[in-house]
Amino acid sequence: MRHLAFNRPTDFLRRRDFSQKMEATFDFIRVHATPLVRVLVILVLPLALLTGIGTSLLQGQLLQTVTMLKQRTGPNSTLNSAIVPEVFTSSTLWLTMLSGMLLFAVVHLTIFGYITLQADRTTNEPITAGEVWQVVKSRFLGMLGSFIGLGLLFMAGIMGIGGVLFGVGALLASAATPWIIFPFILLLYVAMFYVIAPLSLYFIVWLREGRGFFGSISRSFRLVWGKWWSTFGLLVVITLIMYLILFLSMGLLSVVGLPVSGLMGAEPDAGSTRVVLIVYSALQSLVTLVYYPFILIAISFQYFNLVERRDGTGTRLLIDAIGAPALTVAPMALRPDDEGEY
């Protein structure tokens, strides 16, 4: 079977069923593994290691705080010392959260930036880290703003829908039976799950089509209209596959790092405990970095599939290319061992 090179727009803009989207995802990884890994190592790996180190320091601080709380528990212990441990007011927590947000933005910009650049490519030359860096640098603040805006909008929407549903349910429950409120809780979860599929396309729509915040949201919902089940099903399947592989990898990593569990019972201030936690968290970040791009690439092919079904861009490109002149190839001298092509 002939595999696509994914070096021209028509390789991406195609109608694909579920199996073809999964096949395209793994074929893209197979073809572009080397340049994509090179880009990820240069642009994402330093921040991923920094986030892993911050997470390990936070875990060590949490262990130390729990130990201190156990030692201070007694008749004279105050309520604040048990409810508000120092770890939640430490700079390590907030720096780790900030590093995680930066990592989220850089990973999405790197993967989607690489794919969008490759989708507009007309040559066989691989995408360089410098080209992807230009995308990351120019859209970084917008990506952070979109991430924060989507989070706030999602919470506001859920709170608004939940308030209305619970209000109606409470009124009906007071007049009838209290069990009637549970269908409204179910409707709230249905609304939450419904928006997951369209919003999964938001970042690639925002990046590739250059739309604004609300324009990208509207475009994502229009693309998914009538194809919600296929979008949601692809998300569920690729996420389950990747997290199953990730779980097995983490399990193997835990077996290899069994000394970590022994060190957990040691004093949290011990230097060996901190070193092992840092190494273990860094390895976890690397393993996650290996598998997470598969999910983003699968989302990208669903996006291209929906764009082609709605707009027919790839079909128009193929029609326009019918009258284009053929590429000229330099003549090659015949060799005695040349058997031709079959």
Steps between C-alpha positions, in 0.01 A plus 500: 500500500633844407551731797468876475803721546297778665694771319216670313159643596302224326666237721330660798175638356323169436179335609590218733301250699600391849754236398656732241544776758672260737718373216587854393600585857751218525618546140572866570703401806687242294586744221580804714636334814856625461434870425209516745704347783781742421260794529352366825844448653609854417180688586310288755745276684665773716165628624372144555803417714457824694135414567596149610762634740251750641245221548754287685598790728131559569452132588797514737364814663158336534656196671689727735186698583296185566772373734507830686121500534510148646760609752300810600168317529395504863274668751664837441499490117305773326245453222695715253813291531305192390294659222742748342839332473792712390531319166189671366646843565852423380660646190582149375132422443433816302821473298417138415147600393642781285753262347220253425297768322804603296567136414138454386526803270839403356403136437179593318668774298789270409288205387225700329757743360701217347187345350365826356838586351526153349142519369593810298832351382570432134856367534656189647728695735416435867370768731775650712488599866557862396181505292295352782662740747375794293146365539546442874649844554234686303197320646617420853316776686187435296515131590531579871210745477289245313576232758402727790198635311373151417538393862308802628234468231458129568461557874261790447290296257485198728411718798228678299350180360534328836334789680201495267465121512537481877257790544236331287571167667470650847164656414369170366648308789327718755167437330546133420779268603865585571617226260397712203815710535726214384394520130605865507839403639528252213415777252784708645748219432359458149563870434857466629571200277337665199737797494809281531486385136470845335748666734759230426535660155526854634878536513573372148212709361633804683857439381446393139209723403608807697158567646427682824396345828125482445542450125709189561242366746218559250701338219576195718132447578406539132758244393384244757131554421369166375835329577496517878501125558793437266699783662421389854561135414841577350594698809393221733673222305833676439508626860427154640768344279763757591420500870503120507847504346596783736367304799700194399811714449452665839449156656826380348668819619363440851630142500842620392483776761388284792757667729280810482229331704757409762631853514148633553517363851827678569542849627374750240810715561731221391700599194458160335121533521503836323737378228293188426177703494652745252626223271172309523286808422728596211462152350122523542501831310706346220270198468194726490668720239551196277134394489301824530577618141311198365176646639565842346588350162179293499301817579676672209394234250144519627516876441627456144234236437222731619638797304505291183146376558369849562710715263642255244835682498706192415271409210534849353878478528500170312278647227724807468803276464358314198627754248825572678819421304676181594822522692808480282744230596863504399597210270690217662767294333417133465699260711578141408325378812192716448197273483245779471192554715212257552 
